[in-house]
Amino acid sequence: MATKRKAIDDFFLPSKDCGKSLTQVCHPVDSLNDSRIPKNTPVPGLSVYDDFIDAMEEKKILSFLNDPTLCDWRTDLSRRTMHFGGTYCLMPQRTAGPAPPKPAVLQAPPMPQELCWLIQRMVDSDVYQEGHRPQYCIVNEYTGSLGISAHTENFEFGEPVVGLSLLSSCPIRFHELVEPFDGSVRSGKAAQAQKTGRVVDIQLPPRSLLVMKGPSRWSWQHEIVRSAKGRGPGWKRVSLTFRFKP
């Protein structure tokens, strides 16, 4: 059961067991597919691996995430989310009082062994370096017209920031910024970033891996546009965002 932390400063502390468990458990499990080569995009520093995993591996990940004996989805947001590694804020229900209640800071479970093979493949593919494996993962489920506002990943984390897309295809929109800007959606500061006006949409096919380095990581905001256009009945996308803290 999740336990409350004493201070919001603990928000980006990694789980004590995360690095140890990954080091001890992760071993190469497959040979690198020669066709697993990243494609460059119009956004500087942004690349996409098509078919980074196969359909059976996608099914295995989804089965794990949807197993209530192993994983817990958050339902305090408009979309379902899940966290591995570190801590996260659980948003309280809105009240009619003069001041909104503060979010609770909760401990997330460590990076699960069920994702170990995927992280090892990222290392084998030079997405991450050995010894600098991601300690954090956020899972988001998008259905209907759900999305997420334009933002950069918190600057507490390094690079790359990596996203795995499952199920339905989806475009991700990038906005070029005048300068690097660290502002979250939750704090409301993300909307204050100064944009150049340059916008680039990148299509994310099912089972693709998005890798943000350099300018795409620090000087471009990204968003999933809130719209049902082009999604159709039963549309659903699940994304796993991996982050590394030096």
Secondary structure by P-SEA (a helix, b strand, c coil): cbbbbcccccccccccaaaaaaaacccccccccccbbbbbcccccbbbbcccccaaaaaaaaaaaaccccccccccccccccccccbbbbbcccccccccbbbbbbbbccccccaaaaaaaaaaaccccccccccbbbbbbbccccccccccccccccccbbbbbccbbbbbbbbbbccbbbbbcccccccccccccbbbbbbbcccbbbbbcccccccbbbbccccccccccbbbbbbbbbbbcc
